[in-house]
Amino acid sequence: CSCSGTEVSCQWKRVNVNTTTGNTGY
């Protein structure tokens, strides 16, 4: 994701994004 937050902000396009990795992945 291109969001600057947690997976909650990226849940619309999250794949393997965790709060630990931040916005790493999609």
Residue frames as qw, qx, qy, qz and C-alpha x, y, z in Angstrom:
[[0.000, 0.886, 0.464, 0.000, 0.00, 0.00, 0.00],
 [0.386, 0.467, -0.028, 0.795, 1.00, 3.60, -0.43],
 [0.423, -0.819, -0.197, -0.333, -0.57, 4.69, 2.82],
 [0.270, 0.461, -0.579, 0.615, 1.45, 5.96, 5.73],
 [0.611, -0.407, 0.293, -0.613, -0.20, 4.00, 8.49],
 [0.424, -0.202, 0.869, -0.154, -1.07, 0.51, 9.60],
 [0.051, 0.129, 0.922, 0.361, -2.90, -2.32, 7.87],
 [0.165, 0.620, 0.648, -0.411, -6.16, -0.71, 8.99],
 [0.212, 0.720, -0.093, -0.655, -5.53, 2.11, 6.54],
 [0.175, 0.422, -0.746, -0.484, -4.51, -0.42, 3.91],
 [0.473, 0.100, 0.845, -0.229, -7.18, -3.04, 4.51],
 [0.631, 0.611, 0.128, -0.461, -8.83, -2.00, 1.24],
 [0.706, 0.612, -0.354, -0.047, -5.83, -3.37, -0.62],
 [0.369, -0.632, 0.664, -0.151, -3.96, -5.37, 1.99],
 [0.828, 0.236, -0.492, -0.126, -2.38, -8.70, 1.19],
 [0.808, -0.199, -0.414, 0.370, 0.37, -9.49, 3.64],
 [0.115, 0.608, -0.200, 0.759, 0.59, -6.13, 5.33],
 [0.617, -0.506, -0.551, 0.244, 1.01, -6.26, 9.08],
 [0.254, -0.963, -0.036, -0.082, 1.41, -3.60, 11.74],
 [0.709, -0.499, 0.281, 0.412, 5.00, -4.78, 12.16],
 [0.577, 0.163, 0.459, 0.655, 5.94, -4.33, 8.52],
 [0.066, 0.487, 0.047, -0.870, 3.96, -1.12, 8.21],
 [0.654, 0.600, 0.097, -0.450, 2.95, -0.57, 4.61],
 [0.076, -0.467, 0.811, 0.345, 5.30, -3.15, 3.13],
 [0.410, 0.233, 0.880, 0.056, 3.75, -5.25, 0.41],
 [0.151, 0.543, 0.626, 0.539, 0.74, -3.86, -1.35]]
